[in-house]
Amino acid sequence: MGNQDIELMAHLMRRAGFGATRGELEEMVDKGYEETVEELLHPQTARRLGDDVIRRFHVDIHESRIPNPPATEWLYRMVTTSYPLEEKIALFWHGIFATSFSKTQQSRSLAVQIDMFRRFGLGRFDTLLLELSKDPIMILWLDNQDNHKGAINENFGRELLELFSMGIGNYSEQDIKESARAFTGWTLGNAEYMAARAMKASIWPYGAIAWHFGYRDYDHDHDEKTFLGETGRFNGEDIIEIIGRQPATGRFLARHLYDFFVADEAPVPQWPYTPPLDPDAIEMLASVYVESGHDIRSMLRALFNSDFFKEAQFARIKCPAEFVAGVIRLGGGVSEPSLEMNEAANLVGYMGQSLLAPPSVEGWHEGTEWINSGALVERVNFASGHFNDVDKPGVRGIIDRLAKRNGGHFSPQKVVDSCLDLMGPITMCEEATRAALIQHVAKHGDISLRERDRGKASEQRVAELIGLIAASKEFLRA
């Protein structure tokens, strides 16, 4: 088993998931890279800490008036699932189809939307757009409940084209109006009932009733429409079908996938004026979009198996959710609910990414914009604090593996290189960083993990080193 094989598999699991332990990586390498990709795309059995257990210990999840509890529940899934791509693709779509509690005030329906991303996020893009158009939170977020026959509201029709499917420059203002007309009558099915019951029904003990979709044919504009050069008595389904056939849609989706899974691109508003980092990669993925019948899973298969993906190691800065979930997965120890996960979910927000509460319809600006002085301090403190606990199973696993290497005795240089290997593998971009780690360990001499010498002090020195590595800029990258 070559180190390059481990490095490539670690790269795949950072991008398609939230990282993996050395033992997990070795099992995957034994299966082979392409087979592991297929397992990620088509999992046989998904295991995770059950919602029933989480809700029993976190009863506040039933409260629908604040977004924090369902965000904590989602973080549990990121940390404990055996199907990490399901949560990663939900996170991907949450950043693109950005809806927030700030306006909708219904965290239960936001959680239902995230579950919709899990179920449809790897299928046909057309199907996902259709489900999104019927999603109650999206309807509220972009005011489609106020989109009526003879009195259209353009918000959803505009963002469907601008931010969700094609991008600026590929449609006209008239196309926006025609799209809005096609989505008249697409509204909330229980809005009137909820309004009538608002003063009578308690939200306890199970929270407010979640919204659901309703179609009102009497409020739909059945007249002829002309959209993107095609004419007919279009409804919302027809608009989505036409959008799905546009070459611009394939390229737009391809660039989003490249940005999230390969390398940090410019923010979406700059795309009309900024060319892609790798135009050939975008065209390849766009071709797969057409050839596969708009299948997202096929696009990701092509992406994960491509040379441009395999050569893009550490080319992305982890978003806060990726960072926190990755640290906890590597450190281990989450086998049952705990109050620590509440604080971990809050920290994701302190680092700049409050789940279920993106700042605007554009979602979050990513890449280097994740890193400022305050967010960096939160990352460093969280990671170093988490790994400084020698009783965490993941930390214990790294220490036990070290004890079997090099006869259990390590010079400062050897222990630094071994920990970098077991935590990534990670290659320091700057030799000065590695030198500083070696110098720190050398203050107290060699580290012995031999059975006769091993004690709490030597183990704690290793844990401290792991925490320092987790504070490096290389560990911030995926």
N, C-alpha and C positions, 0 to 999 in steps of 0.2 A: 504494500500500500504506500504509494508515493505521497510526499508532502504536497505536491501540486494537486493531487486528487482531493486531498483534505481541504486545501485552500479554495478550490473551485466549488466544492460542496458547501463549505461555509459561506461562500459568496451567494450561492443559490438560496440558502436558508435565511440569510439576512434579508434578501430581497423578496422571496416568496413567503417569508414568515417573519419571525422575530428572533432569529438566531437559533443555535442548537449547541448542546454540549458535545465534548469530544467523543464520548461514547456513542451518542446518536449519529454524529457525522461518520464515524467508522462503520456503523451498520449500514448507512446509506451508501457509502463508497463500495461496500461489498455487493450491494444490489446493482450499482451502476448509475451513472448520471441520468441517462435518458429514462430509465425505469423510475427513478426517483421523481423526475419531472412528471411522469404520467401518474404516479401515486398522488402527487400534490394536486394535479388537475382532476383526478378521478379517485378520491379516497374511498376505500372499501368500508371502513368503519371509523367514525369520528368519536373520540372520547374526550371528555372535559368534566370539570366540576359542575355538577348538575344545578340547574336553576332552582330546583326545589330546595336544595341544601342552602344555596346562597340566600334565597328569599326567607328561609327560616331564621337565619342569623342576621340578616340585614332587612329588617321589616320596613325600613324607610324606603325600600325600592317600590313599595306599593303606593307611595306618595307621588302624585303626578304633577305637583305644583312646583317642583324644583328639578333641575336636570342632573344634579350630582349623583343620586343613587343609580339611575340606569347607566350612567357613564362608568361607575364602579363595576356594575355587573358586566359591562362590555370588556373592561380591563381584565376581569377574571377570565373571560373567554379567551382573550389574547394570550394570557399567561398559561392557561391549563389545557388548551385544546390540542388534540393530536392532528388537527386539520388547520394549520395556521393560515393557509392561503384563503380560506373562507373568511377569516377575520381581516386579512390584509386587503382583499378585494372590497370588502365592506368599507374599510378605511379609505381606500382609493376613491370609491364613489361618493363617500361622505364629503370628501374635499372638493369634488366637482359639482355634485348636486347639493350644494351647501344650503341647509336649512337650519334654523336656530331656534332655541327656546325663547330667545329674547322677544320674538314677535308672536310665536305660536302658543306659548304658555301651556304646552301639553306634552310632558316628557314621555308619557306612555305611548302616544302616537309616534313620537320621534324614535322610540325603541322599536316600534313596529316597522318603521321605515328602514332602519338598519337591518332588520331581519329580512326585509324584502331584498335588500342589496345582497345578502348572503344567498338567497334562493335564486335570484336571477342575474347576479353580477358576473357570471361566467358564461351565460348563454348568448342568445342573439341580441345584438344591440337594439334592434327594433322592439323586441319584447320588453327589454328593460325600460326603454323610453315610454312604452305604453303603460307599464306598471307605474312608472314615475308620474305620468300624467294623471293617473287615477289616485295617486297617493294623497291622503287628506292633508298631511303636513305641507306638501308642496303646493297644494291648492290654496291653503291659507297663507303660506309664505309669499306666494306671488299673486295673491288676490283673485284667483280664478272663480271664487264664489261670487265675485262682483262682475263677472264677465257675462253679459246678458245679450240676448237677441235685440238688436237695435241700439244697444248701448255697451259697446265692447270695452273691455279692459285689456290692454296690450301687454301687461307685465309678463305673463307666462309665455305668450307667443313670442315675445322678444327674446327672453332668456333661453327658451328652447332652441332658438337658432344661434344666438350669440355665444352663450356659455356652455350649452349642453350638447351641441351636435355638430355645428358647422364652422362657427367663428366669423368674426367681422369680415366683410368684403365678399361674402358668398351668397348674399340675399339682398333684397331691397326693402325699403320701408313699407311698400305695398305688400310684400310677402309677409311681413309681420302682422299687418292688419288682417290679411286673409287667414293666417294661422289662428289669430285670436277669434275670428268669426267661426272657424271650424271647431273651436273648443268651447263655444257657448253651450251652456247646459251641463257642463262637467263641474260638479259641485260636491258639497258635503251632503250625504244622505240623511244624517241625523241632526242637522243644524237646528231645524225648527223645534224638534223634540227636545234637544238639549237646552235651547233657550227657554222653552216653556217650563222645563223641570228645574232650571238653574236655582231658583229660590226655594225649592222643595226637597231636592235630593242631596243627601250628605255624600261627600266624596269618600268617607271612611266606611269599612276598613280596606277597601280594595282600590281606592283612587277613583278619579273621574272616569266616566265611560269614554273609551277611545273613539275618535271620529272614524267614520267610514265613508267611502265614495258613493255618490248618487248621481245618476244621469236623469235630467229632466228634458224630455223630448220637446215639450211645449216651449222651452226657453232656448232651444237650439236653432240656429240660423240654417235653414235647409236650402237656401238659395245657392245659385252657382257661384263658384269661387275660382280664381286663377292663382295658382301657387307654384312658384319655381318653374314657370312655363307650362304647367299642366292645368287643365280646366275640368271642373266637375262639381257635383253637389257634395263637397267633401265634408266628412266628419273628422274628429281627431285621429282616428285610426288611419285614415287616408293620408293625412299630413305626415304622420310618422313613417308610413311606408314610402312616401316620396322622399323624405329626408334620408332614409336609410339607403336609397339608391344613388345618392349624390357622391361623386368622387371626393368632394371636400369633406364629407362626413368621415370617410375612411382615413383621410390624412389627419383630420382633427383628433380622432380617437387614437390613431397611431402615435401622435405627438404626446398626448396625455400619458399613454402607456410607457413611452420612452422616458418621459420626465419622472414618473413615479418608480419605475422598475429598473431603469438603466443609469441615467445621469441627470443632474439638476439642470433644467432648462430655464429660460427667462420666464417671468410671470406671464400668465395667459394674456393680459391686456397688451403686452408687447409683441405678441406673435405676428400680427399683421405687418410689423416693421422689422422683425428680427428673424432671420432664417434659422432653421433647426440646427442643432449641433451636428447631426449626422443625417443629411438629406437622404442618403441611400438607405439608411435603416428605416426612415419614415416611409419611403416608397415601398420597401419590401413588406413592411407590416400592413400598409394600405392595400397592397396586392392580395395579401392573405385575407384581409377583410372582405374583399370582393369575391375571391375564389371560394371562401368557406361559407358564403351566404350570411356574412356579417356576424360571424361567431367569435366571441371574445376569447373563449378557451383556445381556439385554434391560433389566434394572434399571440396569446401568451406562450403557447407551445413553441411557435416559431421564434419568439423573442428569447425564451430561456435557452434554446438550443443554438442560438446565433453566436458568431464570433464577437460581434460588437457588445453583446451582453457579457460574455465570459471575460472579455478584456477590460471591463469597466469596474473592476474591484475598487471599493472605497471612493467611488466617484459621486456619491450622494451623501448629504448630511442627513442623519436620521431625524425624522420628525419626533416631537416629544413622546407621542404614544409609542412609536417604535422603540425609542430609547428606553423608556421606563419598563415596557413589557419585556424587552430584551434583557435588561439587567436582572429582572426578577426571574425570568426563565433560566438564565445562566446560573444565578445564585441558588435557585430552587427554594423549596420550603413551603410552597403554597399547595397544600393538600386539603385544606379545610378553610372556611371563611375566617377572616380576622379583621380587626379594626385597622390594621396596618394598610390594608388595601384601600380603605377610604382615603387615607393620607396620600397614598401613591397616586390615586386618581386626581386628587387635588393638585398634586405636584405637576401632573401633566398640564394642567391649566396654568400654574405658575410659570411653567416653561414656555407658555405662549400658545397652547393648543387645547382649549377647553372643549372636550368632546361634547357633541350635541349643541354646541354654542359657537359656531364659526362667526367671525366678525361681520361678514357681509355675504351677499350672493356670490361673490367671487371666491369664497372660501379663504384659505390661508395662503399667503405668499410664502413659498418654501425656500429651500436652499440656504444660502448664507443669512437670509432674513430670520431664520430660527435662532441665530446666535447673537445675543447681545450680552452685556456684562451681567445683568440680573439673571437671565435664563442660563448662562454658562455656570454661574455660581450654584444655581439650583441643581443642574446636571451633575456637577462635580461632587457636591455634598451628598446627593442621593446615592450616586454610584459608589463612592468611597465608603459611605456609611453602610450600605447594603453588603458590600464584599468584606468588610472588616469583621464580620461575624463568622467565626470558624465553625460554628454549629450548623450553618446553612448547608444543606446537602450538596449543592453545587460547589461551594467553596471546599467542603470536605472532600469532594471527588477530585478536585484539582490537587489538593495536598496529598491525597493517597496515590494519585498517579505520579506525582513528583517523587514520592518515596520509593517508587519502583524504578526510577531512572537514576543513572549515574551512581549507582550504589547508595543512593539516599543522601549523598554529600554534595553540596553545591558551593562553588565560588560565587561571589556577587554577580559576575558576568553570566555564569551558567544558569543561575536561578532566574535572572531577568529574561534571558532568551527562552528558557523553558516555559515560563509563565506567559510570555508573549505568544508562544506556540499554542499553548493549551487554551488561551482565551480568544483565539482567532481562527487560524494563525494571523498575527498582526505584524506587519513590517513597519517600523518607524520611518516616517518620511525624513526626519531630521536626526542625524546621529547624536546631536546634542541632547535630545530628549532621552534616548537610550542611555547615554553617558550619565545623565542626571539620575536616572533610576539606579544605575550600577553604583554610583557614588553614594546614594542614600543607603543602599543595602550594605555597602562596604563599611559604613560607620560602626557596625556591630559585627563585622567579620563574616566568615562563611556561615552557611545554614546547613545544619545536619538534621535530616529526617530519618536517620537510622533508628531502628527499634530501641537501641540502648541509649541513644541521645535525645530521641524525640520527646518534646514536651510542649506545654502550652505556649511557651515563649517563642520557640522556633516556628510553630504553626501560626502564631499571631503575626510574626514577621512576614510570612508568606501572604497571609490575608491582607496585611497592610500594603504589600507590594501589588497585589491584585487590584486593590482599591485605587492605588496611584495610577496603574495602567488604565483603569476605567476612566480616569480623569484626563487622559491624553486626547489630543485632537483626533488621533487615528481611531480611537474607540467611538468617537462621536459620529464616525462615518460608516455607511453601510456598503 
